[in-house]
Amino acid sequence: MDSALPLQKRDIGLSEKLKSLRLLLLDVDGVMTDGCLLYHADGTESKSFHVRDGLGLRLLMESGIQAGIVTGRVSGALQRRCLDLNIDLIYEGILNKADVLSAIQKTTGVEAEHIGFVGDDIIDLPLIRLVGFSAAPADAHPLVLETVDFVTRTTGGNGVVREVVEKILQVQGKWQWALEWFYKKR
């Protein structure tokens, strides 16, 4: 375990952290995608997002938990995905992700201990260490894996977000409600 990790973060159980979560922040490349960047001859790029993550985010937000993005890159593909999912809390081009935490808290009214973040690489560590709950995909950098509260069974771009969302909703007792909401909408 990373010795720089605050003692309080190690002492609080996973269930307690998840019960109080009100906002889930996500990195993009390596979490919502597999981390590969596809560049086209015209200079544009493409990203592939897993449909299960999209439904998971809809269930999360319908259950009263906010969602947002904090990513080091700027991408038209991400902007389109967020538009499709009605996510408007988007911080792109952020190289020091910890720097935006106070702005996020001010915008959302959610304190750091009630915020979760899913990241996969060393650029994510400063924010991982500041929030109340942290998670990473199974193929994250080893330093991230030893620091986070929860490691998914899935790898980046293959349903990581959905796995985290289901865990949150189950612990908060909202999973059954979310399923019923989904089936009623159909």
N, C-alpha and C positions, 0 to 999 in steps of 0.2 A: 504494500500500500504506500502511496506517496506521502512522505512525511510532511509535505507542505499543506496537505489537506487539513482544513480546520477540524478540531476535535469534535465539535458539535455535529458536523456532517457525517462522521463515522458512527456516532452514538445513536442517532435517530434511526429507527427501523424503516424499512422500505414502505410498509403499509401506512405508517404515520405520515411519511412524506407525500405519498400519493393521495391520501385522504384530503389533504389541505390544498392540493394543486388547483389553481384557478386559471393558469395560462401555460400553454405548451409552446415553446419556441423550437424551431427546427433549422439546422443547417441544411443545405441542399445537396451539393456534390458529395457523394459518398454516403448520404443518408436517404434523401428522397430519390436520388439516382445512384447508379452503380459507380459514379465517379469518372466515367469516361466522357470525354468531350468530342463531339463530332463536328468538324469544321467542313463547310461546303466551299466550293470554288468561288462562290460569290461573296465570301466573307462572313456569311451567317453561320450560326451554330445550331445544333439540335441537342435536345436532352430527352431521355426516355423516363417517364414517371409511371409508377405502378398504380393501376386502377384501384387496388385494394387500399392503398394509402389514401387516395382521394375519398373513398367512402368512409374510411376511418376518421378522417378529418371532419367530414360532414356530421358523423355521429357525435364526435367530440363537441363540436360547436353547438349542435342542437341540444346537447346535454348541459349546456351552460358554461363550458370551459372554452376560453379564448384560445386562438392559435395565431402564431406569427412566424416570420422568417427572419433569420439573421445569417447572411451569407457573405463570403469574401468576394464573390464575383457578381457582375451585373449581366443579366440575361433576359432577352426578349421571351425565350421559351418559359422561363420561370414566371415572368409577368403574366403571360397568357394562362399558365396553370393556376396562379393565384386568383386571376379574374374568374376562371371557371369555378373555383372553390369558394369564392367570396371571402378571400383572405386579404385584408387591407393593411395589416400590420407587417410591413415589409421593409427590412433594412438590407440594402444591397451594397456591395463594394466596401464592406466593413472588414478591415484587416485586423483591428484590435476589437474583438467582439465584446469584451468587458466594458469598453467605453460607451456602448449604447444602452447599458442596463438602466442607468438612471433616467434616460429619456423614455425607455419602455415603461418603467414604473410610473413616470409622470403621465404618460399617454393613457395607460390602461388602469391606473389606480391599484395595481397589484404589487405587493411587496415581494422582494427577492425570495423569501422563504416559501412563497406560494407559486413560484415560477419553476417550470421544468425546461430543460434544454436537451436536445438530442444532437450530438456531434460525433465526428469520427476521426479528426486529425488534431495535430498539436496546435493549430490555430484556434481550436475550440476550447482548449484547456482553461484559459483565463475566465471565460464565461461559465464553463462547467463548475469551476470552483466557487462561484458566487451565488449560484441558484440553489433552491431548496431540493430539487430532484434532478438527476442527470442520467442519461442513458446513451448507449452507443450500439451500433451494429456489430455483429460478430466479427467482421473483418476490419474493425477500426485499428488505428495505430496502437501498439502495445501500451504506451503511456496513458492513452485515453482509457483503454480497457481496465487498467489497474486503478483508475481514478473514479470512474462513474459508479453510480448506485446500482445500475441495471444494464446487463448486456443481453441483447436480443439473440434469439436462435438464428434469425435471418440476417443476410448480408445486405449491404447498402443497395438500394434500388429494388429490393425484392420483398417489400412488405414490412420494412422496419417500423415505419410510422404506425401502421395498422396494429402491429404487435404491441407497441407501447400504448397506443390508445386503448386497446382492449384491456390491457393490464390496469390502466388508470380507471376506466369505467367499471371494471369488475370490483376493484378495491373500494371505489366510491359508492358501490351499490346501484349504479346507473346503467349497467350493461343490458339488463332485461328491458328497462324502459327504452333504451336506444333501439333495441331490436324491434320492439312493438311500434315505436315511432316510424321506423323504416318500413315495416310491413303495412302500416296504415297509409303511408304516402303512395304506395304502389297501387 
